[in-house]
Amino acid sequence: SAAALAALRRRDGARGGRAAMAAEAGKECAAEVVSLIEEGKVQNSNDYQRYGMQAGFLWAGQDVAEDKFAYGLIGNRDARGQEWNFDPLRISERCPQYLPWFREAELKHGRVAMLAFVGLIVPEFGRIPGPEYCYEASIVEATGKCWYGPSFDTTTSVAVGPGSSLFGGETGPMVQVLLFLGIVEFCGTYAKLMQGNVTLEKAGDYQLGLNFLPKDEAKAEDMKLKELQNGRLAMMAFMGALTQAQISGNGFPWLFSAEPAGRRGAGLASGAAPAGQHFASGRTPAVARRADGGYKMSKAVPFLPVSPALEGYVGEEDGFDPMGFSLALDIRWLREAELKHARVCMLATVGWIATDMGLRVPGEPFQVSTLEAHDAMVKFGAMPQMLVWIGYLEMFSFLAINTSMEGKTDRQPGDYGLRLLYPKDEQGQYDMQLKELRNGRLAMLAFSGIVTVAALSGKTWPFFATPEPRVCGAAPAVGAGARLCGGQERQAARGGAVAAQAERSRSLPFLPKPENLAGFVGEEQEFDPLGFSDTFDMHWLREAELKHGRVCMLATVGFFSQQYITFPGFQETPDALKAVYTAPIPAMALLLFLAGWIESSSYGGKITMLDMFEKERTPGDFNFGAGFLRGKSDKEVYDMKLKELNNGRLAMLGFSGMVHHNLVVNGPLFPLFPEGWAGPQGSWKVTGFTESFAAGAGGILK
């Protein structure tokens, strides 16, 4: 120890005090430092701090990543995984011996700040029971009230009256909170410090929540990084929120008002001008000068600059993005969402007005007002059905935007391949796209206003005194030539090359052309929206499609005939869905046996996609009905196979619709709407076959 101290004093003169402090760390640590000095690695006190710390870590049995920033501490990566090594004060270089303590403090402050920020917001929506003077106080006043008690004067920030002394009079629950925190601090951090557990590896580790930590080391490190970065963000957010609350005198979201509530006299808010006065001050000219020096100002919002992300997209000349969403999110996704919402709102606006003018769908359940329609359809049972079909369409919409953003197609946002009334020239296309965009934005505002005014006034459109509205005899004309993006080279997506020559599917032009349909019947339709042919053997897929199509063609005929034809020995059952329960058990057993025998014998026992096509068999060819193809040309044979494929696909959809109808009406296929039908009323819920069998449904056990 003496040798280490003397060597350091000789090398660094008056700064030997640091060496003396380090030498007291123990003989082992000092011996390590001496060896480093003798090797010439320690030239001054900074070197001593660095290597002295390393020696201390080695003495404690801890590995040190000397060649990494801050000795390998988690937190030197940004959200993209790149190193940023944020240390503006160079603490990791100037005070490396205190790094464990700094990390311990940072994690604790971050965790507290995350809870504290939530604590600033929650009281605006609910309070916990307790003394009113404290638990009902505003965020700005809560600390004083909960500390000094009811005697705290919010106007002077001083405790007055009989209970003005902190411990001499009545105090608030803040004293209890601080006492509890002191106990936690003493049993937590102080205990770790005394045990020597405040190290780089164990900083912030209190053995809490370890069950949420992933077992994989990389994922565990990523979760620790997220906690650290969220804590840093929370510290900044909490300071900003607290400052804004003090200045504005208002609760969440801490906005200005003409006269801040509850803040009079002394305090930050007393000298703060309302928001409007700031805009009226001399700040605006400065902004304008900076804009003139290099910013293009928005035409739609002339006091804001145009987002550069709008360049190349329809409507860029309007420069409308006041919230700057395009600077944070992908413009392609934003435009897709904007166009979809706009189109829905244009239809919704027309639908609302048409309904208010008397246009109704036939049927008693639909004779309701626009305000009652939603609740009525939920009660009627139609809303879940609508959501199912909307979700089905949304699935294709997701595939469209996903494949285009991956660069598999040159599809533009909102383009679903519809070209009715669409101009042929490029300028005409752009003009129509711009009109749709602007009309859609107007429709979103209009529909929001229509719903709000209708709910507040309780009246129908146009929401003011008018003669009795006449009933329309026909549906309003709706323009079908909506802008569906296309043909605009300058609308190429930002951020990399997109496959400009990528081919699109003919049947679904907003999706890429399937690559594995060549040589199969129906390839010209290019129909494979979910990309099954990219994953599975196309022979096996076509085999399954043809078999399902043929079965469904027979099933649709049988489903229809069930209501009118009954075989001898069978119970008459108009609802085809219930026939499986009323049919004699031997007949059902025979049907299942025949289906299994046909399925097995058709392939000679080879029924997997790995062996069922070993002899180059054509998918769907069971040598059944081949006589109908004799003497026909190749084109005629192909046309017949294509008709079978298309009819099979239609039958699969048709059979699904039949089953769905019987489930909804809980009855036979015809009439489509039974007399006196009051809606699904839960009838679409299907009881499992095993459960029904055990319960004797339909007399199966009778």
N, C-alpha and C positions, 0 to 999 in steps of 0.2 A: 504493500500500500504506500509506504514512504517513497519507494523507488518510482512508482507511478506518479505520485504527487510532485516529486522533484522534477521528473522528466517533463511533465506538462508545464510546470512553472517556468522551466528554462525555455520552452518552446513558445509559450504564449504570454509570458510576462505577467502583467497585473491580473490576468484572468484566471489565475490559479485557483480562485475560490470555487469555480465550477468543478475543477478536478478534485478538490478536497471533498466536495459534496459527493461526487461519484465514488471516490475512494472509500468512503464510508459504507458503500453498498456491500462490502465483504471482500474477503481475501480472494475468493474465486474470481469475482468480477474484476478486481484490480489486476490479478495475474493475467487475465485475458487482455486487458487494456495494455499492460506492459509489453506483452508479446507483440501487439499491434504497433506500439511505438517503436520497438526494436526493428520491426520490419519496415519502418519508414512510412507507414500508412497514415499515421497521425502527425500532421504538420501544424495544426492550430486547434483552437477550442471548438470550431465547427466540426472538424474531423473527429475530435474527441466525443462530441455529442452523438455523432452518427455511430461511431464504432463502440463507444461506451454503451450506447443503448443496445447495440447488437450483443455486446458481451453480457449485458444484464439479461437479455432474453435467453441467450444460450445457458446462462446460469440458472434460469428458471425452467429450463427444459423445453423451451418453445422454439419452433422453427421460424426463421425470419427470411422473408423474400427481399433481400437487400437490393436486388436489381430492379424491383418494381416500385411504382409510385406509392409513397406513404407506406412502404414496407408491405404492400399487398393488401391494404385495407379495402374492403368492399365499398364501392361507391364512386369509383373513378370512371364509370361507363355511363354513356347517355342512353336514351330510350332506344336508339338504333344499335346498341351494342358497341359503339365506337368509344375509344378512350378520350376523355376530355380533361382529366387531371385538374379539376377545379380546386385551386388553393391560392387565391389571390394574395393572401398575407404570408404565403410561404411558411406556414406553421409546421408543415411536415419536415421542412429543412432546418428551420431555426430552433424548433423545440421538439425534436423527435421523441425525447424521453417522456413527453406528456401526451403522446398520441392515444394511448389507451384511455386516459382520462377524458380527452376531448371527444372520443367516439362514445364513451359512456354517457357523457353529458348531452351529446347531440341526439342520441337515440332516445334518451329520457325526455328531452325537450320536444322532440318530434312526436312522440307518442302522446304526451300531454297536449300538444297543440292540436293533434287530430281530434282528440276528445273535446278539447276546448272549442274548436270551431263548430262542432256539432252542437255543443252547449250554447253557443250564441244563437243558433237557429231554432232549436227545439222549443225554448220558452215562448216563442211567438205563436206556437200552435197548441201548447198544453203546458200546464204547471203541475208540480207535485204538491200534495197537501202540506200546509205549514203556516206559520205566522204570516198574516197578510202583508205586514209592512216590509217583509223580506221576500217572500215567495211570489208576491204579486208585483214587485217593483220591476221597472224597466232594466234592461241590460246595463245602461249607463249608471243607474242609481243603485244597482243591486249590491255592489261591493261595499259602499258606504252603509247602506241600510242593514246588510247582513253582518257587518262588522261592529258598528257602533250601536245598533239597535234602533228603535223607533224615534229616538231623539235626534237622529242625524238630519241636518238641514240640507236639502239638495241644492238650495240656491247659493249657499255660502260654503258648502263642503265642510262644514264644521258641526261637531256634535254639541248640542246645547241642551239646557234644561237639567232636571234632576239626574238624569242618567248619562251625563256628558262624559264621565270618566270611563276609560276603557274597561277597567275591572272594578271600579267603584260603584257603577250603576248597572243597569240592565244591558247586556250585550247580545249580539245576534249569534246565529249558528255558525258564523265564519270561524269563530274561535275553536269550535269543536272540529270543524273541517281541518284547520291548521294543526290541531293536536293529533288528529288521525294521520295526517300526512307526515308529521314528525315521527310518529311511531313506525310507519311504513319505511320512511327513509333510514331510520336507525337500524331497523331489522333487515333492510335490503342493502343499500349502497354502502353504508358504514361497515356492515358485517363483511361484505365482499372486500372492502378496502383493507380491513384488519387481517383478512385471511390471504391477502395477496392475489385475489382473483380478478383484479381490474387489469386485465391484459388485452392485447390486441385480439386474441382468440375469444375471450370471454366477455368482452365489453358489451354491455346491454343484455347479457344472458342472465335471466332470472328463473330459468327452468319453467317458464309458463308458456302454454300453447305449443309445446313440442309435438303434440299429436297432430297438429295441422301442418307441420313441416314435412315436405316430401322426403321420401327415402333417397331418391336420386340426388347425388351431390350437386350436380349442375342446377337442377330445379330448386333445390334448397337455397343455393346461392342467389338464384334469380329472385326468389321470394324475399330474401333478406334485402336485396337491392331495391325491390319495390317498396318495402317498408321504409327504408332509409330515404328514398326520393319522395315518397308521399309525406313523410314527416317533415322534410325540408320545405315542401310545398305548403304544408299545413302551417308551419311557422310563419311563412310569408303571408299566407292568407289570413291567419288569425290577427297578425299585426295590422294588416290593411283593413280588415273588418272592424276591429276595435277602434282604429283611428277614424274610419268613416262613421261609425256609430257615435263617437264623441263629437265629430264635426257637425253631422246632420241632426243629432239628437233624436233620431228615429230608429225603430227596430228593423229587423230583416225585411227587405233587402237593403236597408240603410240608405234610402234615396233621400234627396233634398225635398223639402216642402217650402212654401213661402215663408213659414214661420216655424222653425223646429219646435216640436212638442216637448214641453217640460224642460226647456233649456233657456233660462233667463239669467241675466246678470253674468257673473264670472263663468269661465269655462271656454273651451275651444269653440263651441257653437255660437257663443255670443258675438264673436267677431267674424263669423263666416257668413258670407253673402249667399242668398239662395242661388240655385243653379242658374236661373235665368239671368241673374246679374253678371255671372261670370261670362256668359255668352255675349252680353252687351258691353263687356269691357274691351280692352285693347288687344285681346288675344286673336280675334278673327283676322285682322290684317296680317299678323305674323304667319298664320296658316296659309293665307292666300298667297303671300309672298313666296313661301316655300313651294306651294303648288305650282306657281308660275315658273319656278326655277327648275322644274323637272317632273312634276306630277300632272297627269291628265285628269281633269276633274270630271265627275260623273254628270251626265246630262239629266238623269232622273233625280239624283240627290246632289245638287250643285255645290254643296259645302263639303263634300267628301270626295276623295280621289277614287279613280276607277281601279278595280282589282285587275292585275295583269293576267289572272287566270281565265278571264272572260274572253280573251283574245282568240279569235278563230271560231267562236260559237255564235249561233243566232242570238241577236239581241245585244251583242257587245257594244253597239253604238249607244244603247241606253245606259250602259254602265251601272246596272242596278244590282248591287250587293252591299247594302248598307251595314250589315252585320259582319261582313268579311268572311263568310262561311267558305268561300272558294279558296281562301288562303290556308284553311285548315283541313278541308276535306277534298276528296277527288271531285273535280268539276263534272266528270261524267256521271258519277253517282248522284250528285246534286241535281243535274239537269234531268236525269231519268225520273227522280222523285218529284221534281217540280212539274214536269209534263203530265205524269200520272195523276197527281193531285189536281192539276188544272183541268184535265179532261173529265175527271169524276165530278168536279165542282161545276163545270159547264152543264153536264147532264143533270146534276142535282138541282141547279138553279131552274132549269127548264121544268124538271119534274115537280119541284115545289110549286111553281107558278101554275102549271097545268092542273095540279091537284086542287089548288085553291080556287081555280076557275071552274071546277066541277068535273073534270075528267077523272074517271075511276075505272079500275079493273073490275070486270063483272064478278059478282059474288058478294054475299052479305058481309063476310069478314073484312072486306076492303072498303066498305062505306064509312070511312073514318076521316077525320081531319088530318092535316099534315102534322100537327103537334101530337096527335094521338097515335100516329102511324107506327112509330117505333115500338112503343109499349104494346100496341095491339098485335103487331106481327110477332113479337116475342111470346106473348100469351097464346097466339094462334099456333105457334110452332114453326112458322115459316123462316124465321131469322136464322136458326142453325143450318137450314138447308141452303140459304143464300150464302152463308159463310163458307160452307163446304165447297160450293162451286167457285166462289171468289178465291178461296185458297188454291183450288185446282188451277185457275188461271194465273195466280201469283207464282205458282211453281214454274210455269213456262216463262213468265216474266223474269224470274230470278235466273233461269238458265240463259236467257237472252243477254242480260246485262253482265252476267258472270263470264260468259264466253267472249264477249266483246272486250271486256277489261283485261282478259288474259291474252288478247291479241289473236284469237283464233278467227275472228271475223272483223270486217271493217264497218260493222253496224254502228250507226250513230245513236246516241241516247234517245229513247222514245220511239225508235223505228221498229214497227211490227209488220212491215211489208205490205201494208194496205195502200193502194194507189188509186182508189176511186176518186175521180174529179181532181186528180193531182196534176199540176202543170208539167209539161215536158221540158220547157226551157229552164235553165239554171236560175235565172233571176226570178222567174215566176215561182219556182219552188222555194226560194229564199223568202220571198214576200209572204207566201202562204204560211211558212213556218213562223215568221215573225208575227203575223196576225194571230196565229193560234197561241203563241206564247203570251202575247199581250192580253188577248181575250181571256186566256186561262188565269192570268194573274188577277184580272178584274173580276173573274168569276169566283175566285177564292175569297176575295174581299166581299163580293156581293153576297155570296151564300152565307158567310159568317154574319153579315149584317142582317140578312133575311131571317135567319134563325133567331138572332138576338131580339130583333124588333117583334117578331111573332110571339116569342116567349114572354116578352115584357108587356105587350099590348093585348095579347089574346085574340088578335084579329087576323084576318086573312089578307093576302096580297091584294092591293098595294098598301095595306095597313093604314088607311085613312078613309073618311066618309066617302062612299061611292054608291051608285045605284046597285041594286041586286045583280051580282055577276051572272052572266048567262052561261049555260052549260055548253061546252064545246062538243061538237059532233064528231070530231076526228082528232087524232093526235097532232100536236104541233109539228110543223116541218122542222126537222133537225138536219143541219148540214152534215153531209157524210164525207166531205173532202177535207178531213182534218190533216194538219201538218204532221207528217210522219217521217221527218228527217230523211234525207237521202240525196245523193248526188252532189254534196258540197265538199269539194276537196279541201277547202280551207277550214273545215270543221274537224280536221284530223285531231285525235285526242292528244292532249299535252303529255309529255313525258315519255318519249320513245316511239320507235316505229311500230306501226300496226300493219298487219297483213292486208295491204290495200287490194291485193288480187285474190284474197280468200273467197272461195265459192260459198254461196249460201244454199240452204235447203230450199227446194221448190215448194214443199208443202208448208214449211214453217220458215219463211224468209228471214226471220230475225235470229235464226240459229245456223251454225255452220253445217255444211254438207257432210253427211256421214261418209266415211272413207272405205267401209268394208261391205257395202251393199252391191258392189259390182258383180254381175253374173247371176244375180238372183231376180226372180220375178218381182216387179214393183220397184226396181232400183231407181226408175225415173222419178218416182215420187219423193225419194230421198227423205224417208220418214224414219227417224230414230232419235226423238228429242232427248231422251235420257242417256244416250250414248251406250246402250247395252252392247252393241256390236263391237265396241272398242275393248270390252272386257271378256265377253263370252264368245264361244264358237258360234259363228253365224249359222251354220247348218243346224245346230241344236236349237237356236232361237227361232228359226223359220219353222222347224218341226213343231215346236211348242205353239207357235202362233197359228199354224194351220189347224192343229188338233183342237185348240181352244175355239178357233173360229168355226169349225165344223160342228163341234158340240153345241156352241151357242146358237148356230142356225137352227139345229134341231130343237134346242131348248126354247127358243122364242116361239116356235110353232106349238110345242107342247104346253108352254105356259099359257098361250092364248086359248088352246083347245081345252085345257083343264076345266074351264068354266062351263063348257057346253057338252063335253063328251066324258062318259064314265064307263070304264071297262066292267064287264060282269065280275061280280065278287068283290068289287071295290066300293068303298063308301063315297057317295057324292060329296065332293069338296070343291066349291067354286074358287076358293082362295088357294092358288097353286102352292103358296109357301107352306100351307098347313097339310098338304097332301102327304108329305113325308111322315107325318105323325099318324094320319088316318089310314095309310096303306097297310095291308096285311103284312105281318112280319116275314112270312116266307117269301113274299114277292120282293120285299126290300133286300132280303138276304140274297135272292137269286140275281137281282140287279147288280148288287155289289160284286158278286162272284163273277158274273159275265164281264163287268168292267175290268176287273183285275185280270181275268183270263185273256181278254183281248189285248190289254196293255202289255202283258208278259209275252204272249205268243207272237205278237206282231214283230218283235225284235229278236226272237230266239233266245230270250233271257238277257239280252244285252240292252240295258235301259239307261245307261249313263252317257254323257256327252263324250266320254273317252273311247267308247267301243261301239256305239250304235251306228257309226258311219264308216266302219272299217272297209267295206266293199264299195265305197264311193256311191252309196245309195243317195238318190235325190230326196231331199227333205220332203216329207208328206206323201211320198209314193209308196203305197201299200199294195200296188197291183190290183186295186179295187176300182172298178168303173173305167178301166183303161179302154174298154171297147168303144166308149163314146168318143174317144180321140182318134180312132182309126180313120184313115182316109182324109184327114184334115191337114192343111198346110201348117208349117211351123208358126206362122203368124196367128192362125186361128187357134192353135193349141196355146200359144202364149196369151192370147186375149182371154181364153176361157180360164186359164190359171189366174190371170190378173183379176178377172171378175170374182172368182172364188175367194181370193185374198181380200179384195175390197169388201165383198159382202160379209165375209167372216169378221172383219174389223167392225163393220157396222152392226153386226149381230151381237158382238161382245158389248158394245155400248148400249144397244137396244135392250138386251137381257138385263144389264145392270140397271137401266132405267125402270124396267118392269118390276124387278125385285124391290127397288127403292120405293116405287109407287105403292106397292102392296104393304110395305112396312109402314109408310106414312099414314095411309088411310085405314090400315088394319082391316083390309077387306079385299075382295076380288079386283081383277083388272078393270072391269067395266061395271058400272059407270065410273068414269075417271074421278068424279067427286060424288060420293054417295049422298043420297038425300038425307038432309039433317046433319051432315058432317060438320063437326065443330072444331076441326083442326086436329093436328097430331096428338096433342094432349099426352105426350110421352109414349105414344104407340109405336114410335120408331125405335124404341129400345128393344133389343133382341135378347130373348132368353136363351141361354145355352142349351144345346140339344141334350146333354147329359142331365142338366137340371130339369128340363121338361120331361125327359124320359122317366126320371126318378119320381117326379110329381104326378105322373100319369096324364100329361097334357094331351088333349085331343082324344082321350079314351084309349090310349095305346096300351095301358095296363088293365083296361076294363074287360 
